[in-house]
Amino acid sequence: MIITVPRDPEWTERFTNLRLKKGTVRFTELGREIPCSKCKDWFPASTEFFHASNSTPTGLHSWCRACYNERFEDTRKCQDR
């Protein structure tokens, strides 16, 4: 199940054009995609692939769910020791 980005109205034409120039958004048959800032892979801009974030213009965390979960899984393992 794909959930749309909660702050989708933030994706104005001006914002999209700026992101296209910077190369931080692309449009494919899957729709709008953004890269994970950690692993650099591209994923659809949805909460299926990124955690929601109120502090970013896209409404999504900059790391994909896999990188985010991996990072905090390591942190939890260290705390358990």
C-alpha positions in Angstrom: 0.0 0.0 0.0 1.5 3.4 -1.0 0.7 6.4 1.1 1.1 9.8 -0.5 3.5 12.3 0.9 1.7 14.3 3.7 3.1 17.6 2.6 2.5 17.1 -1.2 1.2 20.7 -1.7 4.8 21.8 -0.9 5.8 20.4 -4.3 5.1 23.6 -6.1 6.2 24.2 -9.7 9.0 26.5 -8.5 10.2 23.9 -5.9 10.1 21.1 -8.5 12.1 23.2 -11.0 14.8 23.9 -8.4 15.0 20.3 -7.5 15.2 19.3 -11.2 18.1 21.7 -11.7 19.9 20.3 -8.7 19.3 16.8 -9.8 17.5 15.8 -6.6 14.2 14.8 -8.2 13.3 12.9 -11.3 10.1 11.6 -12.9 9.7 8.0 -14.0 6.9 5.7 -14.8 6.6 5.2 -11.0 6.1 9.0 -10.5 8.3 11.4 -8.7 11.5 9.9 -7.3 14.1 11.3 -4.9 17.5 9.8 -3.9 18.4 8.6 -0.5 21.2 10.9 0.8 23.0 7.9 2.4 22.9 5.0 -0.1 22.3 7.3 -3.2 19.6 4.9 -4.6 16.4 6.5 -6.1 13.0 5.7 -4.7 9.5 6.9 -5.2 8.8 10.0 -3.0 6.3 8.3 -0.7 6.1 7.1 2.9 6.5 3.6 1.7 10.2 4.3 1.1 11.0 7.2 3.4 9.9 8.1 6.9 7.7 11.2 7.2 9.4 14.4 8.5 7.8 17.7 9.4 11.1 19.5 9.2 11.9 19.0 5.5 10.4 20.7 2.5 9.5 17.4 0.9 7.8 16.1 4.1 10.1 13.0 3.9 13.3 12.1 5.8 16.4 12.3 3.6 17.4 8.7 4.2 15.4 5.8 2.8 13.7 3.4 5.3 16.3 0.7 4.8 19.3 3.0 5.6 17.4 4.7 8.5 16.4 1.3 10.0 19.9 -0.1 9.6 21.5 2.9 11.3 19.2 2.8 14.3 19.4 -1.0 14.5 23.1 -0.6 15.0 22.5 2.0 17.7 20.1 -0.3 19.5 22.6 -3.2 19.4 25.3 -0.9 21.0 22.9 0.2 23.8 22.0 -3.5 24.6 25.7 -4.3 25.4 
